[in-house]
């Protein structure tokens, strides 16, 4: 198992979820994640299913809304 491959998938996950894709169409799909990470889809579905599952879980979690700092009242 390649550490670089896993790191690339994790970085691609972050880019997609942040709405800043570099290589893909930005859709929150496994195909787009594979393109973004520069790997074939089967790498995600068979070699790193944990990263695939983590991507899906994070994609379904709504983003946290930051608390306003010193908001005027």
LUMGULO-692888 format. One record per atom (N, C-alpha, C, O): residue in three letters; atom name; x, y, z. Coordinates in nm, 3 decimals. Each point is the difference from the previous one (the first is absolute). Layout:
// LUMGULO-692888
REC/resn/name/c1/c2/c3
REC/ALA/CA/X/Y/Z
...
END
This chain:
// LUMGULO-692888
REC/resn/name/c1/c2/c3
REC/UNK/N/0.085/-0.116/0.000
REC/UNK/CA/-0.085/0.116/0.000
REC/UNK/C/0.090/0.123/0.000
REC/UNK/O/0.091/0.011/0.082
REC/UNK/N/-0.117/0.079/-0.173
REC/UNK/CA/0.082/0.118/-0.015
REC/UNK/C/-0.048/0.115/0.089
REC/UNK/O/-0.117/0.039/-0.004
REC/UNK/N/0.208/0.012/0.085
REC/UNK/CA/-0.033/0.114/0.085
REC/UNK/C/-0.028/0.122/-0.088
REC/UNK/O/-0.091/0.077/0.030
REC/UNK/N/0.167/-0.061/-0.138
REC/UNK/CA/-0.021/0.113/-0.090
REC/UNK/C/-0.138/-0.008/-0.065
REC/UNK/O/-0.067/0.102/-0.017
REC/UNK/N/0.024/-0.223/-0.019
REC/UNK/CA/-0.131/-0.019/-0.062
REC/UNK/C/-0.111/0.039/0.098
REC/UNK/O/-0.094/0.070/-0.036
REC/UNK/N/0.107/-0.115/0.159
REC/UNK/CA/-0.100/0.035/0.103
REC/UNK/C/0.000/0.150/0.026
REC/UNK/O/-0.106/0.061/0.011
REC/UNK/N/0.223/-0.002/-0.002
REC/UNK/CA/0.009/0.145/0.024
REC/UNK/C/-0.062/0.077/-0.116
REC/UNK/O/-0.065/0.103/0.021
REC/UNK/N/0.086/-0.151/-0.142
REC/UNK/CA/-0.059/0.065/-0.117
REC/UNK/C/-0.152/-0.008/0.001
REC/UNK/O/-0.067/0.096/-0.037
REC/UNK/N/0.014/-0.209/0.079
REC/UNK/CA/-0.146/-0.016/0.008
REC/UNK/C/-0.056/0.090/0.110
REC/UNK/O/-0.104/0.063/-0.017
REC/UNK/N/0.173/-0.057/0.130
REC/UNK/CA/-0.046/0.085/0.110
REC/UNK/C/0.004/0.147/-0.040
REC/UNK/O/-0.092/0.075/0.033
REC/UNK/N/0.196/-0.033/-0.104
REC/UNK/CA/0.009/0.139/-0.046
REC/UNK/C/-0.110/0.030/-0.103
REC/UNK/O/-0.059/0.108/0.002
REC/UNK/N/0.033/-0.204/-0.091
REC/UNK/CA/-0.106/0.018/-0.099
REC/UNK/C/-0.136/0.010/0.069
REC/UNK/O/-0.085/0.079/-0.042
REC/UNK/N/0.063/-0.158/0.146
REC/UNK/CA/-0.123/0.007/0.077
REC/UNK/C/-0.019/0.140/0.057
REC/UNK/O/-0.107/0.060/-0.011
REC/UNK/N/0.213/-0.008/0.072
REC/UNK/CA/-0.007/0.135/0.057
REC/UNK/C/-0.032/0.105/-0.107
REC/UNK/O/-0.084/0.087/0.022
REC/UNK/N/0.150/-0.097/-0.137
REC/UNK/CA/-0.025/0.099/-0.108
REC/UNK/C/-0.144/-0.006/-0.047
REC/UNK/O/-0.064/0.103/-0.017
REC/UNK/N/0.013/-0.223/-0.004
REC/UNK/CA/-0.139/-0.013/-0.047
REC/UNK/C/-0.098/0.054/0.103
REC/UNK/O/-0.093/0.072/-0.035
REC/UNK/N/0.112/-0.107/0.160
REC/UNK/CA/-0.092/0.044/0.104
REC/UNK/C/0.012/0.150/0.027
REC/UNK/O/-0.095/0.062/0.048
REC/UNK/N/0.210/-0.005/-0.078
REC/UNK/CA/0.019/0.145/0.015
REC/UNK/C/-0.047/0.076/-0.124
REC/UNK/O/0.002/0.123/-0.002
REC/UNK/N/-0.045/-0.198/-0.101
REC/UNK/CA/-0.046/0.064/-0.122
REC/UNK/C/0.111/0.060/-0.084
REC/UNK/O/-0.021/0.098/-0.072
REC/UNK/N/0.141/-0.157/0.081
REC/UNK/CA/0.116/0.052/-0.072
REC/UNK/C/0.070/-0.109/-0.081
REC/UNK/O/0.119/-0.024/0.021
REC/UNK/N/-0.190/-0.044/-0.112
REC/UNK/CA/0.064/-0.107/-0.078
REC/UNK/C/0.106/0.055/-0.095
REC/UNK/O/-0.011/0.112/-0.050
REC/UNK/N/0.113/-0.193/0.028
REC/UNK/CA/0.107/0.037/-0.094
REC/UNK/C/-0.011/-0.077/-0.131
REC/UNK/O/0.037/0.052/-0.105
REC/UNK/N/-0.087/-0.176/0.111
REC/UNK/CA/0.002/-0.087/-0.119
REC/UNK/C/-0.137/-0.051/-0.042
REC/UNK/O/-0.016/-0.046/-0.113
REC/UNK/N/-0.082/0.052/0.201
REC/UNK/CA/-0.130/-0.063/-0.028
REC/UNK/C/-0.109/0.105/-0.017
REC/UNK/O/0.026/0.120/0.005
REC/UNK/N/-0.149/-0.168/-0.025
REC/UNK/CA/-0.114/0.090/-0.015
REC/UNK/C/-0.053/0.051/0.134
REC/UNK/O/-0.090/0.084/0.002
REC/UNK/N/0.145/-0.132/0.108
REC/UNK/CA/-0.039/0.047/0.131
REC/UNK/C/-0.121/-0.068/0.061
REC/UNK/O/-0.040/0.033/0.112
REC/UNK/N/-0.020/-0.128/-0.185
REC/UNK/CA/-0.115/-0.072/0.055
REC/UNK/C/0.047/-0.090/0.114
REC/UNK/O/0.113/-0.048/-0.001
REC/UNK/N/-0.200/0.027/0.097
REC/UNK/CA/0.035/-0.082/0.115
REC/UNK/C/-0.033/-0.146/-0.028
REC/UNK/O/-0.088/-0.060/0.063
REC/UNK/N/0.161/0.003/-0.159
REC/UNK/CA/-0.017/-0.139/-0.039
REC/UNK/C/0.135/-0.071/0.006
REC/UNK/O/0.105/0.064/0.003
REC/UNK/N/-0.111/-0.197/0.001
REC/UNK/CA/0.124/-0.079/0.002
REC/UNK/C/0.078/0.019/-0.130
REC/UNK/O/0.123/0.004/0.001
REC/UNK/N/-0.194/0.008/-0.113
REC/UNK/CA/0.068/0.023/-0.128
REC/UNK/C/0.078/0.131/0.005
REC/UNK/O/0.116/0.004/-0.040
REC/UNK/N/-0.180/0.102/0.088
REC/UNK/CA/0.069/0.129/0.010
REC/UNK/C/0.116/-0.007/0.099
REC/UNK/O/0.105/0.059/-0.024
REC/UNK/N/-0.124/-0.130/0.134
REC/UNK/CA/0.108/-0.015/0.098
REC/UNK/C/0.118/-0.073/-0.063
REC/UNK/O/0.115/0.039/0.021
REC/UNK/N/-0.141/-0.144/-0.096
REC/UNK/CA/0.108/-0.074/-0.066
REC/UNK/C/0.075/0.090/-0.097
REC/UNK/O/0.123/0.000/-0.003
REC/UNK/N/-0.196/0.076/-0.078
REC/UNK/CA/0.063/0.092/-0.095
REC/UNK/C/0.083/0.103/0.075
REC/UNK/O/0.114/0.028/-0.036
REC/UNK/N/-0.172/0.028/0.140
REC/UNK/CA/0.068/0.103/0.080
REC/UNK/C/0.128/-0.054/0.063
REC/UNK/O/0.101/0.070/0.009
REC/UNK/N/-0.105/-0.195/0.035
REC/UNK/CA/0.115/-0.062/0.066
REC/UNK/C/0.101/-0.058/-0.100
REC/UNK/O/0.112/-0.034/0.037
REC/UNK/N/-0.152/0.023/-0.165
REC/UNK/CA/0.089/-0.056/-0.101
REC/UNK/C/0.014/-0.151/0.011
REC/UNK/O/0.105/-0.056/-0.031
REC/UNK/N/-0.213/-0.010/0.075
REC/UNK/CA/0.001/-0.146/0.009
REC/UNK/C/-0.121/-0.055/-0.075
REC/UNK/O/-0.093/0.073/-0.032
REC/UNK/N/0.097/-0.201/0.003
REC/UNK/CA/-0.114/-0.066/-0.063
REC/UNK/C/-0.106/-0.026/0.107
REC/UNK/O/0.031/-0.017/0.117
REC/UNK/N/-0.158/0.014/-0.160
REC/UNK/CA/-0.111/-0.017/0.092
REC/UNK/C/0.013/-0.127/0.084
REC/UNK/O/-0.034/0.001/0.118
REC/UNK/N/0.083/-0.109/-0.178
REC/UNK/CA/0.010/-0.126/0.076
REC/UNK/C/0.099/0.011/0.116
REC/UNK/O/-0.010/-0.077/0.096
REC/UNK/N/0.103/0.171/-0.103
REC/UNK/CA/0.091/0.020/0.113
REC/UNK/C/-0.079/0.044/0.123
REC/UNK/O/0.030/-0.043/0.112
REC/UNK/N/-0.130/0.127/-0.133
REC/UNK/CA/-0.084/0.044/0.113
REC/UNK/C/-0.096/-0.108/0.046
REC/UNK/O/-0.022/-0.016/0.120
REC/UNK/N/-0.035/-0.057/-0.213
REC/UNK/CA/-0.103/-0.096/0.037
REC/UNK/C/0.057/-0.132/0.051
REC/UNK/O/-0.067/-0.070/0.076
REC/UNK/N/0.189/0.036/-0.116
REC/UNK/CA/0.056/-0.129/0.040
REC/UNK/C/0.124/0.010/0.089
REC/UNK/O/0.016/-0.081/0.092
REC/UNK/N/0.070/0.178/-0.117
REC/UNK/CA/0.125/0.009/0.075
REC/UNK/C/-0.014/0.088/0.124
REC/UNK/O/0.061/-0.027/0.104
REC/UNK/N/-0.142/0.134/-0.116
REC/UNK/CA/-0.016/0.094/0.112
REC/UNK/C/-0.148/0.026/0.028
REC/UNK/O/-0.044/0.115/-0.003
REC/UNK/N/-0.033/-0.220/0.031
REC/UNK/CA/-0.144/0.023/0.025
REC/UNK/C/-0.024/0.086/0.124
REC/UNK/O/-0.105/0.065/0.011
REC/UNK/N/0.200/-0.065/0.083
REC/UNK/CA/-0.016/0.084/0.119
REC/UNK/C/0.000/0.148/-0.037
REC/UNK/O/-0.075/0.078/0.057
REC/UNK/N/0.161/-0.040/-0.154
REC/UNK/CA/0.003/0.139/-0.044
REC/UNK/C/-0.125/0.035/-0.080
REC/UNK/O/-0.048/0.113/0.006
REC/UNK/N/-0.003/-0.209/-0.081
REC/UNK/CA/-0.125/0.020/-0.074
REC/UNK/C/-0.114/0.025/0.098
REC/UNK/O/-0.079/0.093/-0.018
REC/UNK/N/0.071/-0.177/0.122
REC/UNK/CA/-0.106/0.015/0.100
REC/UNK/C/0.013/0.132/0.076
REC/UNK/O/-0.101/0.065/0.029
REC/UNK/N/0.223/-0.026/0.003
REC/UNK/CA/0.023/0.126/0.068
REC/UNK/C/-0.043/0.118/-0.088
REC/UNK/O/-0.059/0.096/0.049
REC/UNK/N/0.089/-0.103/-0.178
REC/UNK/CA/-0.040/0.104/-0.094
REC/UNK/C/-0.153/0.014/0.000
REC/UNK/O/-0.053/0.110/0.010
REC/UNK/N/-0.016/-0.223/-0.022
REC/UNK/CA/-0.147/0.004/-0.001
REC/UNK/C/-0.054/0.057/0.132
REC/UNK/O/-0.093/0.081/-0.001
REC/UNK/N/0.150/-0.123/0.112
REC/UNK/CA/-0.047/0.049/0.130
REC/UNK/C/0.021/0.151/0.012
REC/UNK/O/-0.088/0.072/0.046
REC/UNK/N/0.205/-0.026/-0.086
REC/UNK/CA/0.028/0.144/0.008
REC/UNK/C/-0.085/0.079/-0.098
REC/UNK/O/-0.040/0.113/0.029
REC/UNK/N/0.011/-0.170/-0.145
REC/UNK/CA/-0.080/0.070/-0.101
REC/UNK/C/-0.144/0.016/0.047
REC/UNK/O/-0.067/0.095/-0.041
REC/UNK/N/0.018/-0.184/0.126
REC/UNK/CA/-0.137/0.007/0.048
REC/UNK/C/-0.016/0.081/0.127
REC/UNK/O/-0.112/0.029/0.042
REC/UNK/N/0.223/0.009/0.020
REC/UNK/CA/-0.005/0.079/0.122
REC/UNK/C/-0.005/0.148/-0.037
REC/UNK/O/0.086/0.048/-0.073
REC/UNK/N/-0.186/0.024/0.123
REC/UNK/CA/-0.006/0.143/-0.034
REC/UNK/C/0.120/0.074/0.057
REC/UNK/O/0.050/-0.036/0.107
REC/UNK/N/-0.004/0.138/-0.177
REC/UNK/CA/0.116/0.076/0.050
REC/UNK/C/-0.036/0.075/0.128
REC/UNK/O/-0.113/0.043/0.019
REC/UNK/N/0.211/-0.030/0.067
REC/UNK/CA/-0.020/0.074/0.124
REC/UNK/C/-0.009/0.149/-0.031
REC/UNK/O/0.075/0.052/-0.082
REC/UNK/N/-0.165/0.014/0.148
REC/UNK/CA/-0.014/0.145/-0.018
REC/UNK/C/0.081/0.067/0.109
REC/UNK/O/-0.026/-0.019/0.119
REC/UNK/N/0.127/0.098/-0.158
REC/UNK/CA/0.085/0.064/0.102
REC/UNK/C/-0.081/0.101/0.080
REC/UNK/O/-0.088/0.069/-0.052
REC/UNK/N/0.120/-0.060/0.179
REC/UNK/CA/-0.066/0.097/0.088
REC/UNK/C/0.048/0.140/-0.037
REC/UNK/O/0.119/0.020/-0.023
REC/UNK/N/-0.210/0.076/0.016
REC/UNK/CA/0.042/0.137/-0.031
REC/UNK/C/0.085/0.055/0.113
REC/UNK/O/-0.031/-0.017/0.118
REC/UNK/N/0.137/0.083/-0.154
REC/UNK/CA/0.089/0.059/0.098
REC/UNK/C/-0.042/0.145/0.026
REC/UNK/O/-0.006/0.082/-0.091
REC/UNK/N/-0.022/-0.055/0.215
REC/UNK/CA/-0.039/0.136/0.039
REC/UNK/C/-0.108/0.058/-0.089
REC/UNK/O/0.012/0.113/-0.047
REC/UNK/N/-0.115/-0.189/0.024
REC/UNK/CA/-0.109/0.046/-0.084
REC/UNK/C/-0.071/0.117/0.069
REC/UNK/O/-0.025/-0.005/0.120
REC/UNK/N/-0.006/0.109/-0.197
REC/UNK/CA/-0.071/0.114/0.059
REC/UNK/C/-0.140/-0.042/0.043
REC/UNK/O/-0.064/-0.081/-0.066
REC/UNK/N/0.019/0.136/0.175
REC/UNK/CA/-0.133/-0.035/0.051
REC/UNK/C/-0.087/0.121/0.006
REC/UNK/O/-0.115/-0.009/0.040
END
